[in-house]
């Protein structure tokens, strides 16, 4: 391989490694989630759904193995979204009610009921902007809590996004941590400089000795 061809090839490889590292860094960027009050975030099941952009979303009342949860437990919606609370019939009698001082949305489905298929609809508005913590009154002590965030102007926290490492170790094979890719990129660039140095000084790669140009 001629010197100029080698330098062009090595330079292209270095650029490709650097681009790969940059892309991985973007993929692992952190994601924002509403800063839920502890009472809401510790609710049973603990599922979260970002339903912004949707006109209607359903929350199961009486979800989980024991029927003592809301699912999704934490929900982010736009003003004007209709939230349909639908009873599963599990876990006994439930209701939906904003906890005292729990936020701007005035959720109140009335007396507890256990009928499967029963629904309670709540249409959010600009007045509900912010984060609301609600619960099932009969089961508040056992963790049947939930949260609703309305609008884009709510306090948020970074959740970490794609960390590059699977929660289940059996899924190894997905993208690695960004810092490992960065280290690999640095090593790749360093090796490129080493080979370029040998080629320019001796006219060949470091693996063929110093016999001069072939």
Secondary structure, DSSP 8 states (H G I E B T S, - for coil): --HHHHHHHHHHHHHHHHHHHHHHHHHT---EEE---HHHHTSSS--EEE-TT-SEEEEEEEETTTT-EEESSEEEE-TT-EEEEEE-S-SS-B--EE-TT--S---B--S-B--TT-EEEEE--GGG-EEEEEE-GGGGGGT-EEEEEESS-S-EEE-----SS-SSGGGTTS---HHHHHHHHHHHHHHHHHHHHHHHHHSS-TTS-S----
